[in-house]
Amino acid sequence: MDASPVKPSSKDRPPQERAPDFRSYLPDAVWRPAFLCLALGAATLMVFWPVVHCAFLTYDDPVYFTGNSHVLNGLTLDGASWAFRTGLMGNWHPVLWLSYMLDAQCFGTGPAGPHFTNLALHAANAILLFLLLDRLTGARRRSLLVAALFALHPLRIESVAWVSERKDVLSGFFALTALLAYGSHVTKSKAQSPKSKLFYGLSLLLFLLGLMSKPMLVTLPFVMLLLDCWPLQRLTTANFRTALPRLVLEKIPFLACGLIVGAITFVVHKRLGALTPLSASPISARLGNALVAYTCYLGRTFLPVNMALPYPRVEHWPPDVVALSALLIAGTCVAAIWLGRKQPYIFTGWFWFLGMLAPVSGMIRWGEHFMADRFTYLPSIGLFILLVWVIGEAAGDWRFPKWVIGAGTALILGACAVCTREQLAYWRNSETLFRHALAVTKNNYVAYCNLGMFFADQGRMEEAEGCFASAVKANPDYAPALNDLGAALLHKGLVEDAAACIQRSIQLAPADVSAHFNLGQVHVAQVKLEDAAADFETALRLDPDYVEARENLAAVLIRLGRMDEAVKHLRLALRQKPDDAEILSNLGSALAMSGESARAITCFRRAIRASPERADAHFNLANALAAQHRRDEAILEYKEALRLKPDYWQAKQQLRALGLSIPEIDAVSSRR
């Protein structure tokens, strides 16, 4: 892959024979790495800055951040322990969870902080990519252009603007630093420096941190082997047979880490039902999906239009589409191998792109999409390397005028920046994003479902129900839409219709925690308390950290008179939400019913400290004080409850029982 070229390329010519260098028009300081890094980072921040004003999405963000109590509690020992134990969302990525916890600790629970972290990581990755290529190739202008294309391309939006996709920018950071350390290891080993082992170990550690951010990084050892071909030139056609075994052996620790994390991910996905069984999707359909997806990724790279989140899954592509895609991909592979003998950057660039996308190409099917823009985050680097080096060599061979090269570069980067800014406007909130997705795709049941969730959060229940119904119409077997439609019908009071939808959802997705929770609420509405308790217990068995299910189970247990169990669950819920006034108030009620008035009073006082405006907490505290014959204190709390809620007839009744006259009670009510 590194044979001598038949005719010398521009890089092999003496300096006086090379194409004109437009750097001569700029001061030397401009081309220093520090200045270029600063400019690249500033450009990335400027183009993507609108993301810091974006809202959270209904799509996955509640699980990853807004509704995750472990994350919202900030960086704690309990949270860190949970991060390494959980398989939530079908992945094992503890470093990702820790990064979210750090966001909550530093920035609070609003969207600006997590969005800024995503943007900062992306800007850092652009700089790291430039430094990596500049160090390995020595081609500063080309390295800068590759990094700029990577930084500003519209395909990066999904990874940067979506809080739940922190995994892309975070794993990318560790991947690029691992490759930098690997390059230093190679350089030091050529000089026989003992520091080479130190850099090797550092590279392995960074790779492991990357895997714990996103398991898709399992292909990084393959990228290292490609870099050995070019630009490191450790593996050439001349030494292929002797060098390959040694270089593969060098990657064994990396491969072992990748296989372990990949196996964990596969098992977790399978346990949670996120994998489509082979029987339900034959290998021919998966192969066809992978080939078409690769072609679409190439198309989106050159013409990033009609971008959407998500691209709905297609069960069977037309044979002619699959055949053309297969011809394109196979032909490009053959060309990359053939041309790679003389121009190894073509081989490295193409197979970087092809190999890094393999885990998410569709051969192993995850979720309800057939492709996703975010999957190109690191794989696209290979395509940009190929394009920039091929065009750079052609420009040198054909002696393009320097103004043509500069103008073309500025035009391409400017088009990327403008397109990215335009697409970012759709990411303001879930409504703008999913309305756009519905406009550029057909039968996008996932977009309908998430738009409905947005409307439900806004209290626009009629619109939400319409969206959920449209999602079910587009895909009658889409379990989340059936579940959400059932929840909307329950809110409307159509209990039987809601039960039918949610039960069908559970048949399709037995491991859906939310569906079991919603079925429990249906059974509460039907006053089937034993069934409701069983539903909430199932939800907790599937997700022991589902605090809402634990709260609802405790409420049902109180109604069933099973106070000891209710107290146990409320105390467990309190560990996740230590200052939650609702949990504290319910725990106080359960303790009071169990005859533990002193502990009940403590809980009620904590609930009032957490939320002083809760009239029911003051009322319950007054009841507990009255039970201990502390009349004066009880009267004060009943009065406070009545002041906060003037029509609180139970408080009026209790005050009359304690001897207060009606005028006195009315006087308290009027103070509000």
Secondary structure, DSSP 8 states (H G I E B T S, - for coil): -----SS--GGGS-GGGS---GGGGS-GGGGSHHHHHHHHHHHHHHHHGGGGG----SSSHIIIIIT-HHHHT-S-HHHHHHHHH--GGG---HHHHHHHHHHHHHH-SSSHHHHHHHHHHHHHHHHHHHHHHHHHH--HHHHHHHHHHHHH-GGGHHHHH-GGGHHHHHHHHHHHHHHHHHHHHHHHHHTT-THHHHHHHHHHHHHHHHHTT-GGGGGHHHHHHHHHHTTS-SS-TTTHHHHHHHHHHHTHHHHHHHHHHHHHHHHHHHHTT-B--TTTS-HHHHHHHHHHHHHHHHHHHH---S--S-EE--S---HHHHHHHHHHHHHHHHHHHHHTTT-HHHHHHHHHHHHHHGGGSSSS-BTTEEE-GGGGTTHHHHHHHHHHHHHHHHHHHHT--HHHHHHHHHHHHHHHHHHHHHHHGGGSSHHHHHHHHHHHSSS-HHHHHHHHHHHHHTT-HHHHHHHHHHHHHH-TT-HHHHHHHHHHHHHTT-HHHHHHHHHHHHHH-TT-HHHHHHHHHHHHHTT-HHHHHHHHHHHHHH-TT-HHHHHHHHHHHHHHT-HHHHHHHHHHHHHHSTT-HHHHHHHHHHHHHTT-HHHHHHHHHHHHHH-TT-HHHHHHHHHHHHHTT-HHHHHHHHHHHHHH-TT-HHHHHHHHHTT--HHHHHHHHTT-
